[in-house]
Amino acid sequence: MLKSYPPEVVRQIYGGISQNNLCFVIEVNSEIIGECWLLDKHTDSMLI
């Protein structure tokens, strides 16, 4: 069963980190199975 957070909690968790980094939600078969953050300081070495 998926645990859902209220919008205020989601903003608290992702609001700051998403200002300077990329945040992703990992979904399989319409089910959220994880999350990850790509820190801005690591994107300089990537081919975009």
Biopython code that builds the backbone (N, CA, C, O; Angstrom):
import numpy as np
from Bio.PDB.StructureBuilder import StructureBuilder

atoms = [
    (1, "MET", "N", (0.836, -1.178, 0.000)),
    (1, "MET", "CA", (0.000, 0.000, 0.000)),
    (1, "MET", "C", (0.885, 1.248, 0.000)),
    (1, "MET", "O", (1.835, 1.346, 0.777)),
    (2, "LEU", "N", (0.566, 2.183, -0.867)),
    (2, "LEU", "CA", (1.326, 3.420, -0.991)),
    (2, "LEU", "C", (0.947, 4.390, 0.112)),
    (2, "LEU", "O", (-0.233, 4.646, 0.351)),
    (3, "LYS", "N", (1.949, 4.922, 0.777)),
    (3, "LYS", "CA", (1.719, 5.931, 1.800)),
    (3, "LYS", "C", (1.767, 7.298, 1.133)),
    (3, "LYS", "O", (2.732, 7.623, 0.440)),
    (4, "SER", "N", (0.755, 8.075, 1.337)),
    (4, "SER", "CA", (0.670, 9.393, 0.725)),
    (4, "SER", "C", (0.934, 10.476, 1.759)),
    (4, "SER", "O", (0.452, 10.398, 2.889)),
    (5, "TYR", "N", (1.695, 11.478, 1.370)),
    (5, "TYR", "CA", (1.984, 12.598, 2.255)),
    (5, "TYR", "C", (1.120, 13.789, 1.859)),
    (5, "TYR", "O", (0.841, 13.988, 0.676)),
    (6, "PRO", "N", (0.701, 14.571, 2.827)),
    (6, "PRO", "CA", (-0.030, 15.798, 2.489)),
    (6, "PRO", "C", (0.896, 16.786, 1.774)),
    (6, "PRO", "O", (2.113, 16.719, 1.946)),
    (7, "PRO", "N", (0.339, 17.696, 0.980)),
    (7, "PRO", "CA", (1.157, 18.643, 0.210)),
    (7, "PRO", "C", (2.177, 19.412, 1.049)),
    (7, "PRO", "O", (3.288, 19.660, 0.580)),
    (8, "GLU", "N", (1.825, 19.795, 2.284)),
    (8, "GLU", "CA", (2.778, 20.554, 3.102)),
    (8, "GLU", "C", (4.031, 19.746, 3.409)),
    (8, "GLU", "O", (5.133, 20.292, 3.453)),
    (9, "VAL", "N", (3.862, 18.451, 3.621)),
    (9, "VAL", "CA", (5.003, 17.583, 3.920)),
    (9, "VAL", "C", (5.861, 17.398, 2.668)),
    (9, "VAL", "O", (7.090, 17.399, 2.750)),
    (10, "VAL", "N", (5.222, 17.240, 1.522)),
    (10, "VAL", "CA", (5.957, 17.099, 0.258)),
    (10, "VAL", "C", (6.783, 18.360, 0.005)),
    (10, "VAL", "O", (7.945, 18.269, -0.389)),
    (11, "ARG", "N", (6.193, 19.532, 0.228)),
    (11, "ARG", "CA", (6.944, 20.787, 0.063)),
    (11, "ARG", "C", (8.107, 20.864, 1.029)),
    (11, "ARG", "O", (9.181, 21.351, 0.677)),
    (12, "GLN", "N", (7.900, 20.389, 2.237)),
    (12, "GLN", "CA", (8.977, 20.408, 3.234)),
    (12, "GLN", "C", (10.132, 19.495, 2.817)),
    (12, "GLN", "O", (11.299, 19.852, 2.975)),
    (13, "ILE", "N", (9.803, 18.326, 2.289)),
    (13, "ILE", "CA", (10.828, 17.355, 1.887)),
    (13, "ILE", "C", (11.571, 17.824, 0.640)),
    (13, "ILE", "O", (12.801, 17.821, 0.616)),
    (14, "TYR", "N", (10.836, 18.227, -0.396)),
    (14, "TYR", "CA", (11.445, 18.505, -1.699)),
    (14, "TYR", "C", (11.628, 19.981, -2.016)),
    (14, "TYR", "O", (12.356, 20.320, -2.948)),
    (15, "GLY", "N", (10.988, 20.861, -1.267)),
    (15, "GLY", "CA", (11.027, 22.294, -1.579)),
    (15, "GLY", "C", (12.417, 22.876, -1.630)),
    (15, "GLY", "O", (12.748, 23.599, -2.569)),
    (16, "GLY", "N", (13.236, 22.580, -0.646)),
    (16, "GLY", "CA", (14.587, 23.128, -0.620)),
    (16, "GLY", "C", (15.524, 22.451, -1.588)),
    (16, "GLY", "O", (16.227, 23.117, -2.348)),
    (17, "ILE", "N", (15.542, 21.129, -1.569)),
    (17, "ILE", "CA", (16.489, 20.376, -2.406)),
    (17, "ILE", "C", (16.217, 20.581, -3.895)),
    (17, "ILE", "O", (17.148, 20.548, -4.701)),
    (18, "SER", "N", (14.963, 20.792, -4.267)),
    (18, "SER", "CA", (14.632, 20.922, -5.685)),
    (18, "SER", "C", (14.989, 22.291, -6.259)),
    (18, "SER", "O", (14.926, 22.476, -7.474)),
    (19, "GLN", "N", (15.363, 23.260, -5.409)),
    (19, "GLN", "CA", (15.737, 24.577, -5.903)),
    (19, "GLN", "C", (17.038, 24.540, -6.704)),
    (19, "GLN", "O", (17.207, 25.307, -7.652)),
    (20, "ASN", "N", (17.959, 23.645, -6.324)),
    (20, "ASN", "CA", (19.269, 23.599, -6.982)),
    (20, "ASN", "C", (19.636, 22.213, -7.489)),
    (20, "ASN", "O", (20.773, 21.991, -7.905)),
    (21, "ASN", "N", (18.708, 21.292, -7.461)),
    (21, "ASN", "CA", (18.987, 19.906, -7.852)),
    (21, "ASN", "C", (17.789, 19.339, -8.597)),
    (21, "ASN", "O", (16.696, 19.905, -8.554)),
    (22, "LEU", "N", (17.998, 18.226, -9.276)),
    (22, "LEU", "CA", (16.911, 17.547, -9.977)),
    (22, "LEU", "C", (16.392, 16.410, -9.104)),
    (22, "LEU", "O", (17.171, 15.613, -8.583)),
    (23, "CYS", "N", (15.087, 16.343, -8.950)),
    (23, "CYS", "CA", (14.465, 15.283, -8.149)),
    (23, "CYS", "C", (13.644, 14.399, -9.071)),
    (23, "CYS", "O", (12.928, 14.894, -9.941)),
    (24, "PHE", "N", (13.749, 13.092, -8.880)),
    (24, "PHE", "CA", (13.031, 12.124, -9.699)),
    (24, "PHE", "C", (12.254, 11.164, -8.816)),
    (24, "PHE", "O", (12.684, 10.823, -7.714)),
    (25, "VAL", "N", (11.114, 10.737, -9.310)),
    (25, "VAL", "CA", (10.347, 9.673, -8.668)),
    (25, "VAL", "C", (10.447, 8.467, -9.586)),
    (25, "VAL", "O", (10.246, 8.590, -10.794)),
    (26, "ILE", "N", (10.753, 7.314, -9.034)),
    (26, "ILE", "CA", (10.896, 6.085, -9.813)),
    (26, "ILE", "C", (9.580, 5.320, -9.725)),
    (26, "ILE", "O", (9.100, 5.001, -8.637)),
    (27, "GLU", "N", (9.008, 5.033, -10.890)),
    (27, "GLU", "CA", (7.697, 4.397, -10.949)),
    (27, "GLU", "C", (7.765, 3.168, -11.848)),
    (27, "GLU", "O", (8.354, 3.221, -12.928)),
    (28, "VAL", "N", (7.170, 2.068, -11.412)),
    (28, "VAL", "CA", (7.088, 0.840, -12.195)),
    (28, "VAL", "C", (5.651, 0.354, -12.142)),
    (28, "VAL", "O", (5.069, 0.219, -11.066)),
    (29, "ASN", "N", (5.086, 0.094, -13.307)),
    (29, "ASN", "CA", (3.695, -0.378, -13.381)),
    (29, "ASN", "C", (2.755, 0.508, -12.576)),
    (29, "ASN", "O", (1.909, 0.019, -11.827)),
    (30, "SER", "N", (2.916, 1.816, -12.739)),
    (30, "SER", "CA", (2.089, 2.826, -12.063)),
    (30, "SER", "C", (2.222, 2.823, -10.545)),
    (30, "SER", "O", (1.361, 3.360, -9.847)),
    (31, "GLU", "N", (3.293, 2.223, -10.030)),
    (31, "GLU", "CA", (3.535, 2.209, -8.588)),
    (31, "GLU", "C", (4.866, 2.906, -8.296)),
    (31, "GLU", "O", (5.886, 2.589, -8.908)),
    (32, "ILE", "N", (4.848, 3.844, -7.370)),
    (32, "ILE", "CA", (6.071, 4.545, -6.998)),
    (32, "ILE", "C", (6.914, 3.611, -6.136)),
    (32, "ILE", "O", (6.467, 3.119, -5.099)),
    (33, "ILE", "N", (8.162, 3.376, -6.598)),
    (33, "ILE", "CA", (9.024, 2.450, -5.862)),
    (33, "ILE", "C", (10.264, 3.118, -5.282)),
    (33, "ILE", "O", (11.016, 2.492, -4.536)),
    (34, "GLY", "N", (10.479, 4.391, -5.624)),
    (34, "GLY", "CA", (11.650, 5.056, -5.075)),
    (34, "GLY", "C", (11.769, 6.488, -5.542)),
    (34, "GLY", "O", (10.917, 7.006, -6.264)),
    (35, "GLU", "N", (12.839, 7.105, -5.115)),
    (35, "GLU", "CA", (13.133, 8.488, -5.475)),
    (35, "GLU", "C", (14.637, 8.664, -5.546)),
    (35, "GLU", "O", (15.393, 7.880, -4.971)),
    (36, "CYS", "N", (15.065, 9.691, -6.251)),
    (36, "CYS", "CA", (16.488, 10.006, -6.269)),
    (36, "CYS", "C", (16.665, 11.485, -6.531)),
    (36, "CYS", "O", (15.776, 12.145, -7.069)),
    (37, "TRP", "N", (17.809, 11.994, -6.149)),
    (37, "TRP", "CA", (18.170, 13.390, -6.342)),
    (37, "TRP", "C", (19.481, 13.428, -7.089)),
    (37, "TRP", "O", (20.432, 12.737, -6.724)),
    (38, "LEU", "N", (19.536, 14.233, -8.136)),
    (38, "LEU", "CA", (20.775, 14.462, -8.867)),
    (38, "LEU", "C", (21.274, 15.843, -8.450)),
    (38, "LEU", "O", (20.693, 16.863, -8.820)),
    (39, "LEU", "N", (22.347, 15.860, -7.684)),
    (39, "LEU", "CA", (22.875, 17.114, -7.168)),
    (39, "LEU", "C", (23.490, 17.941, -8.281)),
    (39, "LEU", "O", (24.217, 17.415, -9.124)),
    (40, "ASP", "N", (23.200, 19.230, -8.288)),
    (40, "ASP", "CA", (23.677, 20.127, -9.329)),
    (40, "ASP", "C", (25.190, 20.065, -9.494)),
    (40, "ASP", "O", (25.693, 20.158, -10.614)),
    (41, "LYS", "N", (25.916, 19.908, -8.399)),
    (41, "LYS", "CA", (27.384, 19.893, -8.493)),
    (41, "LYS", "C", (27.903, 18.690, -9.279)),
    (41, "LYS", "O", (29.062, 18.688, -9.693)),
    (42, "HIS", "N", (27.071, 17.663, -9.496)),
    (42, "HIS", "CA", (27.489, 16.481, -10.237)),
    (42, "HIS", "C", (27.117, 16.564, -11.729)),
    (42, "HIS", "O", (27.525, 15.700, -12.506)),
    (43, "THR", "N", (26.354, 17.580, -12.139)),
    (43, "THR", "CA", (25.907, 17.643, -13.524)),
    (43, "THR", "C", (26.974, 18.212, -14.459)),
    (43, "THR", "O", (26.851, 18.054, -15.674)),
    (44, "ASP", "N", (27.997, 18.855, -13.949)),
    (44, "ASP", "CA", (29.050, 19.426, -14.808)),
    (44, "ASP", "C", (29.766, 18.359, -15.630)),
    (44, "ASP", "O", (30.209, 18.629, -16.746)),
    (45, "SER", "N", (29.880, 17.172, -15.096)),
    (45, "SER", "CA", (30.620, 16.113, -15.786)),
    (45, "SER", "C", (29.705, 15.251, -16.668)),
    (45, "SER", "O", (30.168, 14.273, -17.256)),
    (46, "MET", "N", (28.435, 15.594, -16.768)),
    (46, "MET", "CA", (27.494, 14.809, -17.558)),
    (46, "MET", "C", (27.331, 15.386, -18.948)),
    (46, "MET", "O", (27.476, 16.590, -19.157)),
    (47, "LEU", "N", (27.033, 14.525, -19.883)),
    (47, "LEU", "CA", (26.686, 14.970, -21.235)),
    (47, "LEU", "C", (25.181, 15.131, -21.274)),
    (47, "LEU", "O", (24.439, 14.158, -21.141)),
    (48, "ILE", "N", (24.738, 16.354, -21.457)),
    (48, "ILE", "CA", (23.287, 16.615, -21.484)),
    (48, "ILE", "C", (22.888, 17.067, -22.857)),
    (48, "ILE", "O", (21.713, 17.340, -23.100)),
]
sb = StructureBuilder()
sb.init_structure("model")
sb.init_model(0)
sb.init_chain("A")
sb.init_seg("    ")
for serial, (resi, resn, name, xyz) in enumerate(atoms, 1):
    if name == "N":
        sb.init_residue(resn, " ", resi, " ")
    sb.init_atom(name, np.array(xyz, "f"), 0.0, 1.0, " ", f" {name:<3s}", serial, name[0])
structure = sb.get_structure()
